[in-house]
């Protein structure tokens, strides 16, 4: 059954109050597809559809939803229902879910959860959500250094339902300190009576719970691993971070950077984020840009009006100069932010990066400047100032691309050095600087030449 047909069937079942039919229709549909189907319905129907699902499926669907949409749905569930759903989640996902709830509600849900599940979730609630502790899960396979291969396999069989998708068995001492790890392949091929310490491998890399999640992503990329153990300052094993957690972080960080570069500053949903919240988050950046642009207008009117009146065609080239400089700056900033995120550059390389990007900016400025100057000359060929106009356009174009190339490199690196999000260097800041420099410098050059 296609997605539109399935949505139509569910819509009919909702109108008839046929919950069992909804459950049957969605029984073999992947949770991510169900989450997608929910977008076809009004928010009031989302709760009804989720209540038709079993708790395990509902928990997986909820994890696929946008945070604002998830928050909206959870408001309609009582603590018992949320606890049933959280019981079906991995500890890290359950901790994230509780972290999105009001403190009193979260505590009520925690009290109603299965004691064993709650025991795994509670330690995770103390870590900030954007740290290694915030994305780790406590479900893992660990055995004592005194265990044999036979003991380990029996233990895995015993807890198989509690720990999913594991590739490594961690070996700890009597104080729970991490000693090594064993791949499933080595475990299966080893003799049953062999002690685990004889086949374990040294841990290549570990992390501590308060490390930023972006650093965790870099560890996964650098060491090409599928699971990362999290230990405390004494080396005691606390949990593990899996590759699927890292994929979620990558998606989250990419979305965050896109919002920052657009000057929004936070994750916004066009439907579920309240209108007032969206206005409050977007208005300051727009007002900042507006003030900058009005400042440009003030300078142009009071400082360059005679020049514009003398050669009116100058105004026609201002948008082209500002747009070209802005695009060069945005390209540069995007490259730098991406490289910082990947860990392929650092602040110590600022001088080399500035020189390298300014070479590119100069080359692009020369190419665009020559083309713009030639077009300017063709448009105003019958005017006596044609040569000086073309020269002003050329110099302004080259200067604008050089300046925005410099800002495009320096701003993200400086912000990164000061522990601010470098993505904030784009959007309004870069646009405002480019417009101020591009227009004002262009008219200043034109005033001197003409």
N, C-alpha and C positions, 0 to 999 in steps of 0.2 A: 504494500500500500504506500503510495507517494505521500510526501509530507502534507501537501494541501488536502488530500483526501482524508488523511488521518486527523488533521485539524478540524475538518468539517464533521467527521464522525464524533469527535470529542465535543464539539460545539453542540451537536444534537443531543448527545448524552447528558451534557450539563443542563440543557433546557428541560430535559425530562427527569433530571435528578437520578440518572442511572449510573451510580458510582462504580458498581461492579463491572459494567461494560467498559468504563474508562480504564480500570485496572487491567482488564483483559486486552484491550487495544494496545496498551503501552507495555505489556509484559515482556515483549521481545525487542523493545526499542532501546537503543543505547542512551544512557543518561544525558550525554551531550546533545543528542538529537531531541530528547524531551525538553531540555532547557531551551533549545532553539524553537521548538513548537510553542512554548509558553509565550513567545513574543507575539504570537497571533491573537492572544487573548487579553482582555482587560485585566488590570491588576487585581480586581476583585475575584477573578476566576482562578488566579494562580494558586491560592491557598486550597481551593476545592480540588484542583487537579493533583496537587502534591499529597493531599490527605487520602486520595484514592490509591496511592502507591504504598508498597511496603516500606518499612523504615530504612532498609539498606539502600533501596533504589532512590528514595527521597533524599537521603543524605548525599548521594553522589550527584543528584540533580542540583541540589542547593549549592554545592561547591562549584558548579559550572556557571552559576548566575553572577551577574554584576553585583558588587558589594551593596550598592544602593537598593537594587532590586531585592537582594537577599534580606536586607534589613527591613524592607517594607513587608516582606512575607512573614518574617519571624515575629513581627509585632502582632500578627493574628494568631500565633500559636501560643498555647499555654506552656508553662515550664515542663510539664510532664511530656508533652509531645516533642519539645526541643531536646529534652534529655534522652528520649528514645532515639532520636536522630543522631545525636552526638555520640551515643554508645556505639553506633555503627561506623564511626569515622576513625581514621588513624589519629593518634594522640595529637599530632601537630595541627591537623585540620580541625579537630575538636577544640583545641586551645584557641585557634584563630576565630572560630565561630563564637566561642564564649567572650573573646576579646571585643567582638563587635556589639555585644549586648550591654545594656546598662548594668552597672555593678551589682545592684540588688537582684536583678533578674538572673545575671550570670551565676551568682552565688546560689540562688534557688535551683537553677538547672544543675549545678554541680552537686548539690545535696541529693537530687533525685536520680542522678546517674548511677549506673552499676558501680559498686565500690571499687572493683578492680580497674574499671575504665577510668574512674575519677582519680584513682591513685596515679595513673600514668599521665593524666592531664594536668593535675595541680602544679607539679614542678615547672611546667612550661609557661604558666601564666605570669611568672615573675620576670620573664625576659621580654624586652621590646620586640615588637613584631618584625622589625627590619634587621634583626640580628641572627646569628647562627642558631642561638637558642630558640628564637621565634619560629624558625622553620624546621628545626630538628624534630624527630619522632623518637619516643622512648622504646617503641617496639623494635626489638632486634634479637639476634641469636648470639648469646655469649655463653661460654663454658669455662669452668675452672681449669687452671693449669694442671691439675691432677687427673683430669678426665681422659678417658681413652676414646678412640674413634667410635667404638661401639656405644659408649655412653652418650657421645655427641649426637649420633644418628638417632638414638632412642629419644633424646631430648627434643630434637627437631620434630620427630613424629608427634610428640606430646603437645607441642605448642604451634603446630603447623597452622591451625585455624586463627591464631592470634597474630602471627607475623607473616605478612605477605611480601612477595617480591624481594627476597633477600638473596644475595650472591656470596656473601661472606659470613663466616663464623668468627666472632671475636673471642680471643683468649685473654682471661684476666687472672690476676693473682688473688690471694685470700682477702685483700683489701679492695678488690674490684678495680685495681689499676690495670690499664690496658697493656698487654704484653706483646700481642701479635694478632695475626688474622690467618684464616684458612679458607681457601677457595673451595667451592663445592666439588669441583673436579678432583682436587687433591684428597678431599675427604672421602669421596666415593672409591677412589683407587687405592687408598691406604688399607693396610691390614687392620682388622677389627681390634686387635689387642694393642696397637700402637698408641703411645701417649701423644696427646695433641701438640705438645711442645716440640716433638720431633718433626712434625710436618708443617708447623706454623711458619709464616713469613713475617718479616719485620714490617711494622706500619710505616708506609712511605710518608704520610703526612696526616696531621690531625688539626683540629681547630678548637678554639675555646668558645663558650656560648655567647660572649658579648662582642664577637667580631662582626662587623657589618656584613650584611648579606651579599653586597657587591664583591667583597673580598672572597667570600665563599665561592661565588661564580668563577672568579679568576683561578682559584685553586683547582676546581673541576676542569677548567680549560687547560691549565698548565700541566696537570698530572694525568689527564685523560682517565678519570676514575668514575666508577658507578655509585660508590658509596663512601661517605666521609665520616669517620668517627668524631664525636664531640666529647672532649674531656675537660675536667676542671683544672685548676692550677696545680693540683697534686697528681694529675694523670689518671684520675678516676673516670671511668667510662660513664657518660651521662646519656648518650643517645647517638643517633646517626642521621645524616642528611643524605637523601637519595637523589638520583638524577632528575626524577620528575619534579622534586621540590625546586631544583635549580632552574628547570624550564619555566616554572611558574614565576620565579624571581626575574628571569630574563624578560618575560612578557610584561611583568609589572614595571620593571625599570624602564623598558622601552616606551611604555605608555606614559610613564611619569615624565620622561625626557621630552616626549612629543607635546604634552600639556605645558611643560615649562617653556619650550621653545615657542609655543603659540602665545605665551604670556598669560596663560590661565592659572598656572601655579598648583593645580590640584586636579585629581581625577573627578570628572564631572559626567553624569549621565544625562542625556537630553530629556529624559522623562522622569526618572526616579529621584534625581537631585532636586530639592526644592528650588523654586524660582528665585526666592530671596537669596539663597546660598549662592546660586550661579551669578546673580547680579553682584553680590558683595565680593566674590572672587575675581570677577572679570573687570569690574568698573575701575579699581585703582590703576591697573595697567593701562587701560584706555585713557584715563585722565592724565597719567604721567606722559603718555605719548602726545595727547592733545596739547598739554602745556608746552612740550618741546616744539611741536609744530607751530603753535601760536607765537612762540618766541622767534621762530624762523620768519613768520609773516611780519612780525614787528620790525625785525632787522631789515628785511627786504623793503618794506614801505619807507622807513626812515633813512636808510643808508644807501639804497640802490635804486630808488625811484627815478632819479634823473638818468641813470644809465639805461634802465628799461624803457623810459620814454624816448631816449635817443635811438636805441636799437631794439625795437619791440620784439624782433624775432628771437632775441636771447631767451625769452620765456619759454619758447617752444621746445628748447633742448634740455630744460631743467628736469623734466620727468625721465628722460632717457638716461641722463647722467646719474640721477639718484637710483633708478631701477638697476642699472648695471653695477654700480658700486654696492648696492644692497644685496644683489644676487651673489657677487663675488664674496662678500663678507659672510653671507649665510652658508655658502659652500665651504668656506674655510672653517667656520665655527662648527659645522656639522662633522667635518673630518676630524677636528681636534677633540670634540666631545666624544665621538665614537672611539677614537684611539685611546683617550683617557679611560673610558669604560672598559676597554679590552686590555688595558695595562701595557700597551705597546709603546707608550711614551711617558715621560715624567717631566715635572717642573724644571729639573736641572737641565733639560735640553731646550729651555725656552729660547736662548739666543739662536741656536741652529734652526729651530722651528720657525722663528720669526723671519730669519733670513731666507729660508727655503720657501715659505709661503709668500713673502714679499716679491721674490723672483717671479713666482707664478702670477701674482697680482700685477706686477709691472708688465709682464708679457701680455696678459689678457687686456690690460689697460691700453697698451700700444696698439693691439689689434683692433679693439673696439673704438679707440680714439681716432685712429686713421680713418676707419669707415664712417664714424660720425662726422668727422671734420670734412670729408669729401662730400657727404650728403648735405651738410650745412652749406658748403660752398656752392653746390648745385642749386639749392633752394634760393640762396641769396646772391646769385651770380651777378645780378644787375645793380647791386648796392655797392657803394664805394668802400664800405667796411668789410667786404666779403673775406679778405685774407685774414684780418684780425679776428673776425668772428670765428672762422674755422680754427684759428690758433687757440682761441679761448676755449672752444669746445674740446679740442685735443688735450690741452693741458689739464683742464678740469676732469676729463674722463680718466686720464692716467693718475692724477692725484687722488681721485675718489677710490679707485680700485686699490691703490697702494695703501691708503689710510684704512679702508675696511679690511684689507688683508691683515694689517697689523693688529687692529682691534679684534678681528676674528680669531687670532692666535692668542694674543695677550690676555684678553678678558677671561676666557675659560680657564686658562692656566693660573691666573691670579686668583680667581674665585675658588679654584680647586685647592690652591695653596692655603687659602683662608678658610677651608672647610665649608664652603658654600657649594650649592649644586651648580656646576658649570653650565648646565642647560639654561640657567637664568640669564646667561650672557647673550642669548639670542632673542628673537622676538622684539619686544618693545625697545630694549636698550640699543640693540644694533640698528634697528630701524630709525630711532630718533637720532643717533649719532650720525648715521649715513645721510639723513636728510639735512641735518644742520651743516655738516661738512660739505656735502655735495652741492647744495644750493648756494650757501653763503660763500664758499671758496670760489665757486664758478663765477658768481657775480663780482666778487672781489678781483679776480683775474681779468674779467671783462672790463671792469672799471679802469684798471691800470692800462690795459691795452687800447681800449677804445676812448 
